[in-house]
Structure formats: structure tokens, C-alpha cells
Amino acid sequence: MTAAFQLRQTDWQHDAEALRAVREAVFIDEQRVPAAMEWDDADATSVHVLAVDERGAAIGCARLLDDGTVGRVAVLRDWRGRGAGAALVTRVIEIAHAAGYRRVTLHSQAHARTFYASLGFVAEGDVYIEAGIPHQTMAREL
């Protein structure tokens, strides 16, 4: 059975509450990322993509920074493995391509490298620690 969700491009001014709720649940509550590290000034200037269920409740999100960095990709636990993450990243890539970016990068959590590789990202450099979690930079040419 295919999960029923929709994506919409948005910004922090219109959907901060929904974006914040997903990121708090995934990064702060589940992964124990310090709240001070989660929130930054880039939210106000980034393009955001929000995934919502049939009732309109937020179930996932991602953002594209001005420099072509994909970030804050998060899907609520009950929705993982149902296509929302891949759809969010794919939509962000489409937005970046339409905006003229030739390359996008991201900081993948080590456990998610296979997921991002399946979407065309290639690992670069060494594994490093960010917010107490092993990460690796990955990039995709557009």
C-alpha cells in the first residue's frame, strides 16, 4: 500500500510551526541534537519543502540553503520507509536545478549514506562528528 502524502514548497514565514514540529520530534527529541544547534538564521532564507499526510498534518521536511546545501531532511518515525524522505530530497533537487544550481551537497548522517547514494549523491571526504553524530559530506551534480 502506498502512503498518501503530499509535498509543498514553502518558507519559514508561512510554515515555521509545522517545520519546527517535525524537526523537534526527529532531531531534538529522537536524536538528542541540542536545540541550540538545530535552529539557525538560514531557516529564514532557505527554501523549505514540507510533506503532509491526508489530513494536512506535517510528516516530513527538508530545506535548500542559498549555497546549494540540502539540509534538515527529517521524516517522522511512523512515516519512514514509505517514500516521504526520497520524495522530499527529490523535490529539493528539482528546486535547486530549476534555480540554476549545478551541484548540491549535504551532510549525511553515516547511517543514511546508502539512502542518499540511491538518490545520486556521492560521498566526499572523511566521516566527521556533527551534533555528536557521525556524518559525511555527499554531493550530486545536477
N, CA, C and O atoms as CSV, one atom per row, in Angstrom:
chain,resi,resn,atom,element,x,y,z
A,1,MET,N,N,0.839,-1.180,0.000
A,1,MET,CA,C,0.000,0.000,0.000
A,1,MET,C,C,0.886,1.246,0.000
A,1,MET,O,O,1.806,1.354,0.811
A,2,THR,N,N,0.615,2.171,-0.892
A,2,THR,CA,C,1.381,3.401,-0.982
A,2,THR,C,C,0.880,4.399,0.051
A,2,THR,O,O,-0.324,4.593,0.218
A,3,ALA,N,N,1.809,5.014,0.728
A,3,ALA,CA,C,1.454,6.028,1.725
A,3,ALA,C,C,0.932,7.266,1.020
A,3,ALA,O,O,1.480,7.682,-0.001
A,4,ALA,N,N,-0.111,7.848,1.554
A,4,ALA,CA,C,-0.703,9.041,0.955
A,4,ALA,C,C,-0.155,10.284,1.649
A,4,ALA,O,O,-0.476,10.565,2.803
A,5,PHE,N,N,0.669,11.009,0.925
A,5,PHE,CA,C,1.187,12.279,1.426
A,5,PHE,C,C,1.369,13.210,0.243
A,5,PHE,O,O,1.420,12.772,-0.907
A,6,GLN,N,N,1.464,14.478,0.532
A,6,GLN,CA,C,1.700,15.491,-0.489
A,6,GLN,C,C,2.875,16.343,-0.071
A,6,GLN,O,O,3.173,16.479,1.116
A,7,LEU,N,N,3.543,16.918,-1.065
A,7,LEU,CA,C,4.645,17.827,-0.809
A,7,LEU,C,C,4.235,19.233,-1.214
A,7,LEU,O,O,3.470,19.429,-2.158
A,8,ARG,N,N,4.759,20.207,-0.478
A,8,ARG,CA,C,4.568,21.579,-0.923
A,8,ARG,C,C,5.810,22.388,-0.605
A,8,ARG,O,O,6.403,22.263,0.466
A,9,GLN,N,N,6.184,23.215,-1.558
A,9,GLN,CA,C,7.287,24.136,-1.345
A,9,GLN,C,C,6.766,25.273,-0.485
A,9,GLN,O,O,5.654,25.758,-0.693
A,10,THR,N,N,7.568,25.696,0.479
A,10,THR,CA,C,7.120,26.718,1.404
A,10,THR,C,C,8.313,27.516,1.895
A,10,THR,O,O,9.425,27.384,1.383
A,11,ASP,N,N,8.063,28.345,2.893
A,11,ASP,CA,C,9.136,29.099,3.526
A,11,ASP,C,C,8.859,29.156,5.026
A,11,ASP,O,O,7.789,28.767,5.494
A,12,TRP,N,N,9.843,29.645,5.761
A,12,TRP,CA,C,9.753,29.685,7.216
A,12,TRP,C,C,8.638,30.607,7.680
A,12,TRP,O,O,7.991,30.341,8.693
A,13,GLN,N,N,8.412,31.679,6.950
A,13,GLN,CA,C,7.391,32.642,7.347
A,13,GLN,C,C,5.986,32.034,7.327
A,13,GLN,O,O,5.141,32.407,8.140
A,14,HIS,N,N,5.734,31.108,6.411
A,14,HIS,CA,C,4.402,30.517,6.284
A,14,HIS,C,C,4.211,29.228,7.081
A,14,HIS,O,O,3.104,28.945,7.539
A,15,ASP,N,N,5.261,28.458,7.249
A,15,ASP,CA,C,5.101,27.127,7.842
A,15,ASP,C,C,6.095,26.813,8.950
A,15,ASP,O,O,6.425,25.647,9.167
A,16,ALA,N,N,6.577,27.832,9.655
A,16,ALA,CA,C,7.557,27.591,10.724
A,16,ALA,C,C,7.041,26.598,11.761
A,16,ALA,O,O,7.794,25.732,12.206
A,17,GLU,N,N,5.786,26.705,12.150
A,17,GLU,CA,C,5.249,25.834,13.190
A,17,GLU,C,C,5.305,24.363,12.774
A,17,GLU,O,O,5.717,23.510,13.560
A,18,ALA,N,N,4.895,24.069,11.555
A,18,ALA,CA,C,4.902,22.685,11.067
A,18,ALA,C,C,6.327,22.174,10.874
A,18,ALA,O,O,6.641,21.045,11.251
A,19,LEU,N,N,7.188,23.002,10.288
A,19,LEU,CA,C,8.580,22.615,10.078
A,19,LEU,C,C,9.270,22.373,11.423
A,19,LEU,O,O,9.999,21.396,11.596
A,20,ARG,N,N,9.031,23.265,12.349
A,20,ARG,CA,C,9.633,23.158,13.673
A,20,ARG,C,C,9.168,21.877,14.376
A,20,ARG,O,O,9.971,21.208,15.026
A,21,ALA,N,N,7.905,21.533,14.256
A,21,ALA,CA,C,7.368,20.346,14.929
A,21,ALA,C,C,8.052,19.070,14.439
A,21,ALA,O,O,8.399,18.209,15.247
A,22,VAL,N,N,8.248,18.940,13.135
A,22,VAL,CA,C,8.903,17.746,12.590
A,22,VAL,C,C,10.353,17.687,13.048
A,22,VAL,O,O,10.817,16.642,13.504
A,23,ARG,N,N,11.061,18.785,12.931
A,23,ARG,CA,C,12.475,18.800,13.298
A,23,ARG,C,C,12.684,18.602,14.797
A,23,ARG,O,O,13.650,17.956,15.203
A,24,GLU,N,N,11.807,19.141,15.612
A,24,GLU,CA,C,11.919,18.900,17.054
A,24,GLU,C,C,11.738,17.416,17.363
A,24,GLU,O,O,12.499,16.842,18.142
A,25,ALA,N,N,10.727,16.798,16.748
A,25,ALA,CA,C,10.465,15.381,17.000
A,25,ALA,C,C,11.640,14.505,16.574
A,25,ALA,O,O,12.038,13.601,17.308
A,26,VAL,N,N,12.195,14.768,15.395
A,26,VAL,CA,C,13.239,13.906,14.849
A,26,VAL,C,C,14.614,14.245,15.429
A,26,VAL,O,O,15.286,13.376,15.984
A,27,PHE,N,N,15.025,15.488,15.301
A,27,PHE,CA,C,16.396,15.833,15.673
A,27,PHE,C,C,16.576,16.056,17.175
A,27,PHE,O,O,17.510,15.518,17.769
A,28,ILE,N,N,15.710,16.828,17.785
A,28,ILE,CA,C,15.895,17.180,19.190
A,28,ILE,C,C,15.440,16.055,20.115
A,28,ILE,O,O,16.198,15.625,20.985
A,29,ASP,N,N,14.208,15.575,19.936
A,29,ASP,CA,C,13.683,14.543,20.830
A,29,ASP,C,C,14.296,13.169,20.560
A,29,ASP,O,O,14.772,12.510,21.484
A,30,GLU,N,N,14.286,12.738,19.304
A,30,GLU,CA,C,14.726,11.386,18.967
A,30,GLU,C,C,16.248,11.251,18.931
A,30,GLU,O,O,16.807,10.316,19.506
A,31,GLN,N,N,16.915,12.186,18.256
A,31,GLN,CA,C,18.362,12.063,18.062
A,31,GLN,C,C,19.179,12.849,19.087
A,31,GLN,O,O,20.408,12.779,19.091
A,32,ARG,N,N,18.506,13.584,19.942
A,32,ARG,CA,C,19.157,14.326,21.025
A,32,ARG,C,C,20.129,15.407,20.543
A,32,ARG,O,O,21.128,15.693,21.203
A,33,VAL,N,N,19.825,16.000,19.390
A,33,VAL,CA,C,20.599,17.155,18.924
A,33,VAL,C,C,20.227,18.327,19.829
A,33,VAL,O,O,19.042,18.576,20.048
A,34,PRO,N,N,21.213,19.053,20.359
A,34,PRO,CA,C,20.887,20.202,21.203
A,34,PRO,C,C,20.060,21.238,20.428
A,34,PRO,O,O,20.370,21.561,19.281
A,35,ALA,N,N,19.023,21.743,21.062
A,35,ALA,CA,C,18.146,22.716,20.399
A,35,ALA,C,C,18.931,23.901,19.860
A,35,ALA,O,O,18.601,24.418,18.792
A,36,ALA,N,N,19.944,24.336,20.559
A,36,ALA,CA,C,20.741,25.480,20.112
A,36,ALA,C,C,21.460,25.198,18.790
A,36,ALA,O,O,21.779,26.129,18.050
A,37,MET,N,N,21.715,23.929,18.492
A,37,MET,CA,C,22.372,23.570,17.234
A,37,MET,C,C,21.363,23.383,16.101
A,37,MET,O,O,21.726,23.472,14.928
A,38,GLU,N,N,20.120,23.129,16.438
A,38,GLU,CA,C,19.106,22.858,15.415
A,38,GLU,C,C,18.633,24.116,14.702
A,38,GLU,O,O,18.422,24.103,13.489
A,39,TRP,N,N,18.469,25.183,15.437
A,39,TRP,CA,C,17.875,26.390,14.862
A,39,TRP,C,C,18.965,27.374,14.457
A,39,TRP,O,O,19.907,27.622,15.211
A,40,ASP,N,N,18.825,27.930,13.254
A,40,ASP,CA,C,19.806,28.895,12.782
A,40,ASP,C,C,19.131,29.940,11.891
A,40,ASP,O,O,17.962,29.807,11.531
A,41,ASP,N,N,19.873,30.955,11.552
A,41,ASP,CA,C,19.343,32.042,10.734
A,41,ASP,C,C,19.025,31.597,9.308
A,41,ASP,O,O,18.269,32.274,8.611
A,42,ALA,N,N,19.582,30.483,8.866
A,42,ALA,CA,C,19.348,30.013,7.497
A,42,ALA,C,C,17.894,29.617,7.268
A,42,ALA,O,O,17.436,29.624,6.125
A,43,ASP,N,N,17.160,29.274,8.318
A,43,ASP,CA,C,15.750,28.905,8.126
A,43,ASP,C,C,14.969,30.021,7.440
A,43,ASP,O,O,14.116,29.755,6.593
A,44,ALA,N,N,15.257,31.265,7.805
A,44,ALA,CA,C,14.506,32.403,7.265
A,44,ALA,C,C,14.761,32.638,5.784
A,44,ALA,O,O,13.915,33.208,5.096
A,45,THR,N,N,15.918,32.207,5.282
A,45,THR,CA,C,16.272,32.480,3.879
A,45,THR,C,C,16.253,31.234,2.999
A,45,THR,O,O,16.450,31.332,1.788
A,46,SER,N,N,16.021,30.077,3.586
A,46,SER,CA,C,16.019,28.822,2.831
A,46,SER,C,C,14.672,28.559,2.169
A,46,SER,O,O,13.636,29.068,2.597
A,47,VAL,N,N,14.717,27.752,1.117
A,47,VAL,CA,C,13.504,27.195,0.527
A,47,VAL,C,C,13.227,25.908,1.304
A,47,VAL,O,O,14.124,25.082,1.469
A,48,HIS,N,N,12.023,25.737,1.771
A,48,HIS,CA,C,11.649,24.544,2.528
A,48,HIS,C,C,10.645,23.724,1.724
A,48,HIS,O,O,9.869,24.265,0.937
A,49,VAL,N,N,10.676,22.414,1.936
A,49,VAL,CA,C,9.664,21.513,1.383
A,49,VAL,C,C,9.060,20.779,2.573
A,49,VAL,O,O,9.770,20.256,3.432
A,50,LEU,N,N,7.748,20.755,2.601
A,50,LEU,CA,C,7.007,20.138,3.693
A,50,LEU,C,C,6.180,18.985,3.140
A,50,LEU,O,O,5.491,19.137,2.130
A,51,ALA,N,N,6.247,17.836,3.798
A,51,ALA,CA,C,5.401,16.694,3.453
A,51,ALA,C,C,4.266,16.643,4.466
A,51,ALA,O,O,4.492,16.730,5.673
A,52,VAL,N,N,3.049,16.501,3.964
A,52,VAL,CA,C,1.877,16.437,4.836
A,52,VAL,C,C,1.044,15.203,4.502
A,52,VAL,O,O,1.009,14.753,3.356
A,53,ASP,N,N,0.374,14.664,5.522
A,53,ASP,CA,C,-0.473,13.497,5.307
A,53,ASP,C,C,-1.841,13.937,4.764
A,53,ASP,O,O,-2.057,15.117,4.485
A,54,GLU,N,N,-2.744,12.986,4.623
A,54,GLU,CA,C,-4.059,13.267,4.035
A,54,GLU,C,C,-4.861,14.293,4.829
A,54,GLU,O,O,-5.733,14.967,4.280
A,55,ARG,N,N,-4.564,14.409,6.117
A,55,ARG,CA,C,-5.265,15.377,6.962
A,55,ARG,C,C,-4.583,16.740,6.990
A,55,ARG,O,O,-5.091,17.689,7.588
A,56,GLY,N,N,-3.414,16.828,6.327
A,56,GLY,CA,C,-2.676,18.073,6.314
A,56,GLY,C,C,-1.659,18.205,7.428
A,56,GLY,O,O,-1.040,19.258,7.578
A,57,ALA,N,N,-1.474,17.144,8.219
A,57,ALA,CA,C,-0.501,17.169,9.307
A,57,ALA,C,C,0.907,16.957,8.748
A,57,ALA,O,O,1.114,16.109,7.880
A,58,ALA,N,N,1.863,17.724,9.244
A,58,ALA,CA,C,3.247,17.621,8.786
A,58,ALA,C,C,3.843,16.276,9.170
A,58,ALA,O,O,3.714,15.829,10.310
A,59,ILE,N,N,4.502,15.629,8.198
A,59,ILE,CA,C,5.128,14.333,8.456
A,59,ILE,C,C,6.604,14.315,8.072
A,59,ILE,O,O,7.317,13.369,8.408
A,60,GLY,N,N,7.073,15.354,7.367
A,60,GLY,CA,C,8.474,15.406,6.955
A,60,GLY,C,C,8.823,16.767,6.403
A,60,GLY,O,O,7.947,17.569,6.078
A,61,CYS,N,N,10.127,17.019,6.299
A,61,CYS,CA,C,10.571,18.307,5.774
A,61,CYS,C,C,12.002,18.216,5.268
A,61,CYS,O,O,12.723,17.259,5.550
A,62,ALA,N,N,12.391,19.230,4.519
A,62,ALA,CA,C,13.763,19.395,4.037
A,62,ALA,C,C,13.919,20.861,3.661
A,62,ALA,O,O,12.936,21.579,3.480
A,63,ARG,N,N,15.187,21.296,3.544
A,63,ARG,CA,C,15.407,22.674,3.131
A,63,ARG,C,C,16.587,22.748,2.171
A,63,ARG,O,O,17.440,21.862,2.127
A,64,LEU,N,N,16.605,23.842,1.400
A,64,LEU,CA,C,17.696,24.143,0.472
A,64,LEU,C,C,18.248,25.505,0.841
A,64,LEU,O,O,17.544,26.512,0.771
A,65,LEU,N,N,19.517,25.530,1.235
A,65,LEU,CA,C,20.167,26.786,1.578
A,65,LEU,C,C,20.591,27.533,0.317
A,65,LEU,O,O,20.662,26.961,-0.770
A,66,ASP,N,N,20.868,28.808,0.485
A,66,ASP,CA,C,21.279,29.653,-0.640
A,66,ASP,C,C,22.526,29.142,-1.352
A,66,ASP,O,O,22.712,29.421,-2.537
A,67,ASP,N,N,23.385,28.398,-0.655
A,67,ASP,CA,C,24.626,27.916,-1.260
A,67,ASP,C,C,24.487,26.546,-1.920
A,67,ASP,O,O,25.485,25.973,-2.359
A,68,GLY,N,N,23.264,26.011,-1.997
A,68,GLY,CA,C,23.047,24.720,-2.637
A,68,GLY,C,C,23.180,23.536,-1.695
A,68,GLY,O,O,23.290,22.394,-2.142
A,69,THR,N,N,23.172,23.796,-0.411
A,69,THR,CA,C,23.232,22.711,0.568
A,69,THR,C,C,21.818,22.238,0.905
A,69,THR,O,O,20.946,23.032,1.257
A,70,VAL,N,N,21.617,20.939,0.791
A,70,VAL,CA,C,20.360,20.306,1.196
A,70,VAL,C,C,20.508,19.976,2.677
A,70,VAL,O,O,21.535,19.441,3.094
A,71,GLY,N,N,19.495,20.290,3.466
A,71,GLY,CA,C,19.634,20.015,4.880
A,71,GLY,C,C,18.322,19.825,5.590
A,71,GLY,O,O,17.242,19.989,5.022
A,72,ARG,N,N,18.451,19.469,6.861
A,72,ARG,CA,C,17.320,19.290,7.761
A,72,ARG,C,C,16.262,18.358,7.163
A,72,ARG,O,O,15.062,18.595,7.296
A,73,VAL,N,N,16.732,17.288,6.499
A,73,VAL,CA,C,15.821,16.278,5.959
A,73,VAL,C,C,15.362,15.424,7.134
A,73,VAL,O,O,16.170,14.762,7.786
A,74,ALA,N,N,14.073,15.443,7.394
A,74,ALA,CA,C,13.529,14.721,8.546
A,74,ALA,C,C,12.155,14.158,8.206
A,74,ALA,O,O,11.333,14.825,7.578
A,75,VAL,N,N,11.924,12.928,8.630
A,75,VAL,CA,C,10.627,12.275,8.455
A,75,VAL,C,C,10.249,11.656,9.791
A,75,VAL,O,O,11.062,10.981,10.423
A,76,LEU,N,N,9.016,11.888,10.218
A,76,LEU,CA,C,8.548,11.312,11.478
A,76,LEU,C,C,8.675,9.791,11.443
A,76,LEU,O,O,8.478,9.168,10.399
A,77,ARG,N,N,8.998,9.210,12.568
A,77,ARG,CA,C,9.276,7.774,12.667
A,77,ARG,C,C,8.210,6.896,12.004
A,77,ARG,O,O,8.554,5.959,11.284
A,78,ASP,N,N,6.939,7.178,12.230
A,78,ASP,CA,C,5.859,6.351,11.683
A,78,ASP,C,C,5.763,6.418,10.167
A,78,ASP,O,O,5.096,5.586,9.553
A,79,TRP,N,N,6.413,7.387,9.561
A,79,TRP,CA,C,6.348,7.564,8.114
A,79,TRP,C,C,7.615,7.101,7.400
A,79,TRP,O,O,7.667,7.131,6.170
A,80,ARG,N,N,8.609,6.687,8.119
A,80,ARG,CA,C,9.856,6.253,7.474
A,80,ARG,C,C,9.641,4.958,6.698
A,80,ARG,O,O,8.864,4.091,7.097
A,81,GLY,N,N,10.351,4.856,5.581
A,81,GLY,CA,C,10.245,3.666,4.743
A,81,GLY,C,C,9.024,3.674,3.851
A,81,GLY,O,O,8.694,2.655,3.244
A,82,ARG,N,N,8.345,4.810,3.760
A,82,ARG,CA,C,7.112,4.893,2.969
A,82,ARG,C,C,7.239,5.879,1.813
A,82,ARG,O,O,6.239,6.253,1.200
A,83,GLY,N,N,8.475,6.304,1.513
A,83,GLY,CA,C,8.719,7.136,0.343
A,83,GLY,C,C,8.784,8.630,0.577
A,83,GLY,O,O,9.124,9.378,-0.340
A,84,ALA,N,N,8.469,9.086,1.773
A,84,ALA,CA,C,8.450,10.531,2.022
A,84,ALA,C,C,9.847,11.143,1.953
A,84,ALA,O,O,10.022,12.220,1.384
A,85,GLY,N,N,10.837,10.470,2.524
A,85,GLY,CA,C,12.198,11.002,2.507
A,85,GLY,C,C,12.731,11.161,1.099
A,85,GLY,O,O,13.281,12.207,0.754
A,86,ALA,N,N,12.571,10.123,0.277
A,86,ALA,CA,C,13.044,10.195,-1.111
A,86,ALA,C,C,12.296,11.282,-1.874
A,86,ALA,O,O,12.894,12.002,-2.673
A,87,ALA,N,N,11.003,11.403,-1.634
A,87,ALA,CA,C,10.210,12.431,-2.317
A,87,ALA,C,C,10.668,13.828,-1.913
A,87,ALA,O,O,10.767,14.714,-2.762
A,88,LEU,N,N,10.947,14.035,-0.636
A,88,LEU,CA,C,11.415,15.337,-0.166
A,88,LEU,C,C,12.746,15.711,-0.804
A,88,LEU,O,O,12.901,16.823,-1.307
A,89,VAL,N,N,13.706,14.793,-0.787
A,89,VAL,CA,C,15.025,15.081,-1.356
A,89,VAL,C,C,14.918,15.299,-2.858
A,89,VAL,O,O,15.559,16.200,-3.401
A,90,THR,N,N,14.121,14.490,-3.529
A,90,THR,CA,C,13.934,14.658,-4.969
A,90,THR,C,C,13.347,16.020,-5.288
A,90,THR,O,O,13.781,16.669,-6.240
A,91,ARG,N,N,12.371,16.465,-4.513
A,91,ARG,CA,C,11.770,17.780,-4.750
A,91,ARG,C,C,12.793,18.902,-4.522
A,91,ARG,O,O,12.834,19.864,-5.288
A,92,VAL,N,N,13.607,18.785,-3.486
A,92,VAL,CA,C,14.635,19.799,-3.236
A,92,VAL,C,C,15.634,19.842,-4.395
A,92,VAL,O,O,16.056,20.923,-4.807
A,93,ILE,N,N,16.011,18.684,-4.918
A,93,ILE,CA,C,16.913,18.632,-6.070
A,93,ILE,C,C,16.271,19.325,-7.272
A,93,ILE,O,O,16.931,20.091,-7.973
A,94,GLU,N,N,14.997,19.060,-7.509
A,94,GLU,CA,C,14.283,19.707,-8.625
A,94,GLU,C,C,14.268,21.227,-8.451
A,94,GLU,O,O,14.457,21.958,-9.423
A,95,ILE,N,N,14.049,21.702,-7.246
A,95,ILE,CA,C,14.036,23.136,-6.966
A,95,ILE,C,C,15.423,23.730,-7.230
A,95,ILE,O,O,15.545,24.791,-7.841
A,96,ALA,N,N,16.459,23.041,-6.767
A,96,ALA,CA,C,17.833,23.516,-6.977
A,96,ALA,C,C,18.169,23.579,-8.460
A,96,ALA,O,O,18.756,24.552,-8.933
A,97,HIS,N,N,17.795,22.541,-9.183
A,97,HIS,CA,C,18.065,22.502,-10.627
A,97,HIS,C,C,17.349,23.649,-11.339
A,97,HIS,O,O,17.943,24.333,-12.172
A,98,ALA,N,N,16.084,23.856,-11.013
A,98,ALA,CA,C,15.297,24.940,-11.641
A,98,ALA,C,C,15.877,26.310,-11.313
A,98,ALA,O,O,15.743,27.248,-12.098
A,99,ALA,N,N,16.522,26.427,-10.151
A,99,ALA,CA,C,17.120,27.702,-9.743
A,99,ALA,C,C,18.507,27.915,-10.351
A,99,ALA,O,O,19.123,28.961,-10.144
A,100,GLY,N,N,18.996,26.928,-11.097
A,100,GLY,CA,C,20.271,27.086,-11.778
A,100,GLY,C,C,21.481,26.510,-11.067
A,100,GLY,O,O,22.609,26.676,-11.531
A,101,TYR,N,N,21.263,25.838,-9.953
A,101,TYR,CA,C,22.396,25.208,-9.283
A,101,TYR,C,C,22.916,24.073,-10.149
A,101,TYR,O,O,22.135,23.357,-10.776
A,102,ARG,N,N,24.226,23.909,-10.185
A,102,ARG,CA,C,24.843,22.820,-10.944
A,102,ARG,C,C,25.233,21.644,-10.053
A,102,ARG,O,O,25.548,20.557,-10.536
A,103,ARG,N,N,25.204,21.886,-8.740
A,103,ARG,CA,C,25.633,20.870,-7.784
A,103,ARG,C,C,24.952,21.154,-6.451
A,103,ARG,O,O,24.801,22.309,-6.053
A,104,VAL,N,N,24.543,20.092,-5.770
A,104,VAL,CA,C,24.026,20.223,-4.408
A,104,VAL,C,C,24.856,19.330,-3.504
A,104,VAL,O,O,25.377,18.297,-3.927
A,105,THR,N,N,24.969,19.750,-2.247
A,105,THR,CA,C,25.703,18.970,-1.259
A,105,THR,C,C,24.817,18.769,-0.039
A,105,THR,O,O,23.797,19.441,0.116
A,106,LEU,N,N,25.208,17.851,0.816
A,106,LEU,CA,C,24.516,17.643,2.080
A,106,LEU,C,C,25.467,16.993,3.059
A,106,LEU,O,O,26.492,16.432,2.673
A,107,HIS,N,N,25.117,17.075,4.329
A,107,HIS,CA,C,25.873,16.423,5.400
A,107,HIS,C,C,25.040,15.233,5.850
A,107,HIS,O,O,24.140,15.375,6.677
A,108,SER,N,N,25.339,14.071,5.308
A,108,SER,CA,C,24.568,12.867,5.615
A,108,SER,C,C,24.987,12.266,6.947
A,108,SER,O,O,26.177,12.143,7.237
A,109,GLN,N,N,24.006,11.895,7.750
A,109,GLN,CA,C,24.332,11.062,8.893
A,109,GLN,C,C,24.866,9.744,8.326
A,109,GLN,O,O,24.379,9.259,7.304
A,110,ALA,N,N,25.859,9.176,8.990
A,110,ALA,CA,C,26.532,7.992,8.458
A,110,ALA,C,C,25.552,6.866,8.106
A,110,ALA,O,O,25.719,6.193,7.089
A,111,HIS,N,N,24.541,6.665,8.938
A,111,HIS,CA,C,23.594,5.573,8.685
A,111,HIS,C,C,22.725,5.828,7.455
A,111,HIS,O,O,22.102,4.897,6.946
A,112,ALA,N,N,22.671,7.061,6.970
A,112,ALA,CA,C,21.801,7.410,5.840
A,112,ALA,C,C,22.545,7.501,4.509
A,112,ALA,O,O,21.940,7.858,3.498
A,113,ARG,N,N,23.836,7.189,4.483
A,113,ARG,CA,C,24.605,7.321,3.232
A,113,ARG,C,C,24.040,6.473,2.104
A,113,ARG,O,O,24.001,6.925,0.960
A,114,THR,N,N,23.607,5.268,2.398
A,114,THR,CA,C,23.048,4.401,1.347
A,114,THR,C,C,21.775,5.017,0.769
A,114,THR,O,O,21.547,4.965,-0.440
A,115,PHE,N,N,20.952,5.597,1.635
A,115,PHE,CA,C,19.735,6.271,1.184
A,115,PHE,C,C,20.081,7.394,0.208
A,115,PHE,O,O,19.507,7.462,-0.879
A,116,TYR,N,N,21.001,8.263,0.575
A,116,TYR,CA,C,21.361,9.382,-0.302
A,116,TYR,C,C,22.070,8.903,-1.566
A,116,TYR,O,O,21.883,9.486,-2.633
A,117,ALA,N,N,22.878,7.856,-1.463
A,117,ALA,CA,C,23.526,7.288,-2.645
A,117,ALA,C,C,22.473,6.798,-3.638
A,117,ALA,O,O,22.663,6.911,-4.849
A,118,SER,N,N,21.371,6.258,-3.136
A,118,SER,CA,C,20.302,5.778,-4.022
A,118,SER,C,C,19.637,6.923,-4.787
A,118,SER,O,O,18.946,6.698,-5.780
A,119,LEU,N,N,19.852,8.156,-4.313
A,119,LEU,CA,C,19.293,9.338,-4.969
A,119,LEU,C,C,20.354,10.089,-5.772
A,119,LEU,O,O,20.137,11.229,-6.184
A,120,GLY,N,N,21.501,9.445,-5.990
A,120,GLY,CA,C,22.537,10.013,-6.846
A,120,GLY,C,C,23.634,10.790,-6.151
A,120,GLY,O,O,24.466,11.397,-6.825
A,121,PHE,N,N,23.667,10.794,-4.830
A,121,PHE,CA,C,24.713,11.502,-4.094
A,121,PHE,C,C,25.938,10.611,-3.944
A,121,PHE,O,O,25.824,9.393,-3.805
A,122,VAL,N,N,27.120,11.242,-3.976
A,122,VAL,CA,C,28.388,10.540,-3.851
A,122,VAL,C,C,29.118,11.075,-2.626
A,122,VAL,O,O,29.199,12.286,-2.423
A,123,ALA,N,N,29.647,10.166,-1.811
A,123,ALA,CA,C,30.370,10.555,-0.596
A,123,ALA,C,C,31.668,11.261,-0.956
A,123,ALA,O,O,32.348,10.904,-1.918
A,124,GLU,N,N,31.997,12.280,-0.150
A,124,GLU,CA,C,33.240,13.035,-0.322
A,124,GLU,C,C,33.926,13.148,1.028
A,124,GLU,O,O,33.269,13.405,2.036
A,125,GLY,N,N,35.228,12.962,1.059
A,125,GLY,CA,C,35.990,13.186,2.276
A,125,GLY,C,C,35.748,12.144,3.351
A,125,GLY,O,O,35.185,11.076,3.111
A,126,ASP,N,N,36.197,12.499,4.543
A,126,ASP,CA,C,36.138,11.590,5.678
A,126,ASP,C,C,34.869,11.788,6.500
A,126,ASP,O,O,34.186,12.807,6.390
A,127,VAL,N,N,34.577,10.802,7.314
A,127,VAL,CA,C,33.477,10.893,8.273
A,127,VAL,C,C,33.913,11.855,9.385
A,127,VAL,O,O,35.071,11.849,9.802
A,128,TYR,N,N,32.988,12.666,9.850
A,128,TYR,CA,C,33.254,13.626,10.924
A,128,TYR,C,C,32.059,13.639,11.870
A,128,TYR,O,O,30.995,13.108,11.552
A,129,ILE,N,N,32.247,14.242,13.015
A,129,ILE,CA,C,31.184,14.312,14.014
A,129,ILE,C,C,30.531,15.688,13.947
A,129,ILE,O,O,31.209,16.715,13.987
A,130,GLU,N,N,29.218,15.690,13.845
A,130,GLU,CA,C,28.430,16.926,13.853
A,130,GLU,C,C,27.248,16.681,14.787
A,130,GLU,O,O,26.514,15.708,14.612
A,131,ALA,N,N,27.058,17.543,15.765
A,131,ALA,CA,C,25.985,17.395,16.760
A,131,ALA,C,C,26.065,16.039,17.466
A,131,ALA,O,O,25.045,15.467,17.851
A,132,GLY,N,N,27.306,15.529,17.631
A,132,GLY,CA,C,27.504,14.263,18.316
A,132,GLY,C,C,27.186,13.033,17.483
A,132,GLY,O,O,27.160,11.921,18.009
A,133,ILE,N,N,26.942,13.219,16.174
A,133,ILE,CA,C,26.525,12.125,15.282
A,133,ILE,C,C,27.516,12.033,14.125
A,133,ILE,O,O,27.864,13.063,13.549
A,134,PRO,N,N,27.988,10.821,13.759
A,134,PRO,CA,C,28.877,10.684,12.599
A,134,PRO,C,C,28.162,11.119,11.310
A,134,PRO,O,O,27.031,10.713,11.042
A,135,HIS,N,N,28.846,11.951,10.526
A,135,HIS,CA,C,28.323,12.472,9.259
A,135,HIS,C,C,29.371,12.320,8.163
A,135,HIS,O,O,30.551,12.104,8.439
A,136,GLN,N,N,28.926,12.436,6.924
A,136,GLN,CA,C,29.839,12.511,5.784
A,136,GLN,C,C,29.220,13.440,4.754
A,136,GLN,O,O,28.021,13.374,4.483
A,137,THR,N,N,30.049,14.305,4.184
A,137,THR,CA,C,29.576,15.178,3.116
A,137,THR,C,C,29.309,14.334,1.885
A,137,THR,O,O,30.085,13.436,1.560
A,138,MET,N,N,28.213,14.623,1.202
A,138,MET,CA,C,27.856,13.956,-0.045
A,138,MET,C,C,27.436,15.027,-1.039
A,138,MET,O,O,26.941,16.085,-0.649
A,139,ALA,N,N,27.634,14.752,-2.325
A,139,ALA,CA,C,27.303,15.732,-3.355
A,139,ALA,C,C,26.655,15.042,-4.544
A,139,ALA,O,O,26.834,13.848,-4.782
A,140,ARG,N,N,25.891,15.846,-5.281
A,140,ARG,CA,C,25.256,15.360,-6.514
A,140,ARG,C,C,25.352,16.460,-7.555
A,140,ARG,O,O,24.967,17.605,-7.314
A,141,GLU,N,N,25.871,16.092,-8.714
A,141,GLU,CA,C,25.909,17.021,-9.841
A,141,GLU,C,C,24.520,17.079,-10.460
A,141,GLU,O,O,23.825,16.066,-10.541
A,142,LEU,N,N,24.121,18.268,-10.896
A,142,LEU,CA,C,22.775,18.419,-11.465
A,142,LEU,C,C,22.827,18.612,-12.983
A,142,LEU,O,O,21.785,18.754,-13.623
